[in-house]
Amino acid sequence: MRMRRRPLMRTAMIGGGAYAAGKARQRGQEREAGQEERLAALEQQGGGSPTPAAAPAASDDLVAKLKELTEMKDSGALSADEFEAAKRKLLGS
């Protein structure tokens, strides 16, 4: 008697789908962790709030940081949402 292979194929397809979904989730978590690290590094570079005497120098520094964020966004290192969040933190709003 010949055995039907469909139950095995169905099981293989379900297992393969679950494997692919797990890998996609893992890649997403790794990507998010990398983005969090980049944002934390940007926050550390930002330091504290500028004093009134240092305002002109701080504006030059702010412009440089905004340019750096724009370059990171253009290169694909930051998504549009991450860019906006980092920009809001830099601008203090």
N, C-alpha and C positions, 0 to 999 in steps of 0.2 A: 504494500500500500504506500502510496506517495504522500508525504507530509506537505501541508500547505506552509508556505514561508511568509505569508502576510503578517501573522502575529509577530514574528521576529523582526520583520522590516518595520512594522509600526513601533515596536519597542526601540529599535535602533534610531528611528527618526525622533522619537520623543527624547531619548537620551542625548542625541546630538543637538537637539534644540535647547535642552537644558544646559548643556555644556557651553554652547555659544552664548546663551543669555548670561551665564555666570561670568564668562570671560569679558563680555561687554560691560557688565557691572564693575568688574575689577578694574578695567581700563578707565572707566569713568571715575572711580574712587581715586585712582592714582593721579589722574588729570586734576581732580579737585585738590588733592593734597599738594601737588606741585604749584597750583595757582595760589593756594593759601601761603605756601612758603615764599613765593615771589611777592605777594602783598605784604607779608610780615617784614620782608627785607626792605621794601619800599617805606614802610612805616618807621622802621628803625633808622633809615637814612634821613627821614624827615625831622627827627629830633622833637624838641618842644615848640611851644608857640614863641614867635619872635617878640622881642622887646621893642618899644617905640623907637629907640635910638637905632636899632638894627633894621628898621623897616625898609629902607632903600636896598640894602644888601639882601634882605630876605626876599624882596620882589624879584631880584635877579635870580636868586636860588629857586624861587617858585617857578619862574619861567623855564629854567633849566629842567626842573623835575617834570613839568608839564610836557616839555618836548620829549623827555625820556619816556614818559608814559605813552605819548603819541607814537613814538617809534616802536615801542613794545606792542602796541595795538596793531600797528601797520605790519609788523613782522609776524603777527599771529600768536605771540606769547600771551597776550591778554585778549579776552573776548570784549565785546562792546559793553556788557554789563559790568565786568570787572574794571574796565577803564573808567566808566562813570563813577563807580564806587570809590576807586582810588583818587579820582579827580575831586570828588566831594570831600574826601578826607583832607586832601592837600589844601583845598580852598576853605575848609572849616565850616562847611554848610551841610 
